[in-house]
Amino acid sequence: MFGIDLAILGALLPSLFSRMDLEGSEAGSLFMFLNGGALFVTLLGGPAFDRFGFKVLLLTSSLVGAASLFGIAYADTYGILAFYCFLLGLGGGGLNSGTNAFIADLYPESQSVALNRLGMFFGFGACFIPLFIGSLLRFLSLESILTLTGSMALLPGIVFLLLRFPPGKLAGTGFSIGQAARVLTSPLVLLLGVLLFFQSGNEMNSNAWLATFLDQEVGLVPSVSLYYLAAFWASVILGRMVSPSVLRWVRETTLVQICAGGAVVWLVVLVSYPHPVISGLAAVLAGFFISPIYPCVLGFAAARFPGLSGTVFGALFSMGLVGGMTLPWVAGFLVDQYGIRAGLGTAAIGFVMVFILQTAVKRVRG
């Protein structure tokens, strides 16, 4: 469901441009509202998961996410749409931080591997929604499609309601803000957070502008461009399927560097050669290289701060979400000035920063 929450706005963007006559800066701001909601819940939710456990917060996140999809379906003004994008971020952000922290707790001996496998299911959701919208857009209204999607978003809430969860790891231990502050001020956490600032922005910009780039620059019709977007997310799934095997031979830090370099190369190819075949191949390979970065960084962090996975992930996701808010917003203004290619070009520059910051992390690790 978080994959759907994150990818749906990029999948809807071509239709929203025509339905609401959006400008590039307004479209970019929608991602700021989406990530703003996720940032709000992540800031509060990280320590709360450690203190109170996962059940209630995950259940609430599922219900809020479903409600936001119903709202987006019938939003008729930009202000209402922005409000429901904020709610979508609240629900999705709670699911994202909670499930990642829980999986890290369940697999303490192989956290990067487990988080990459969890990320495969994120990819399934992100791949599903462009296919779903692209396939049904010729037969159903956008409102009907989003209503169906919102109905599906209720299913995780039913699962969370029925499952039994362990109590919070720090229940009854006097968990304080001071503990969270010590994690936040760790040089390693701060450096990893800045890395995820760029990575989140890169992922959001890649997802946000790809379908519109294929529509406006390559000349594909919206339904076909959504199939290309689905292929991008399918390559994310493939990358996360492969990465656990690769991690037997290379460290997380090295894999992140390799993948950041590969993402730069293929995004540059994508924006430089707007051709249906070349753009499709470049989008698939860019998604493949992008995919392992986030779970590998989280696994690396969780292994170094055992017992505080919720707090650490809350800090890292919060810094990452700031990037997910601000970089698409910046890209939106660049799109207004220089065209749609600037949106994907901003992601390519961001991956250069990921490579540089990961090199610094290896040195700090010492």
Secondary structure, 3 states (H helix, E strand, C coil): CHHHHHHHHHHHHHHHHHHHCCCHHHHHHHHHHHHHHHHHHHHHHHHHHHHHCCHHHHHHHHHHHHHHHHHHHCCCCHHHHHHHHHHHHHHHHHHHHHHHHHHHHHCCCCHHHHHHHHHHHHHHHHHHHHHHHHHHCCCCCHHHHHHHHHHHHCHHHHHHHHCCCCCCCCCCCCCCHHHHHHHHCCHHHHHHHHHHHHHHHHHHHHHHHHHHHHHHHHCCCHHHHHHHHHHHHHHHHHHHHHHHHHCCCCCHHHHHHHHHHHHHHHHHHHHHCCCHHHHHHHHHHHHHHHCCHHHHHHHHHHHHCCCCHHHHHHHHHHHHHHHHHHHHHHHHHHHHHHCCHHHHHHHHHHHHHHHHHHHHHHHHHC
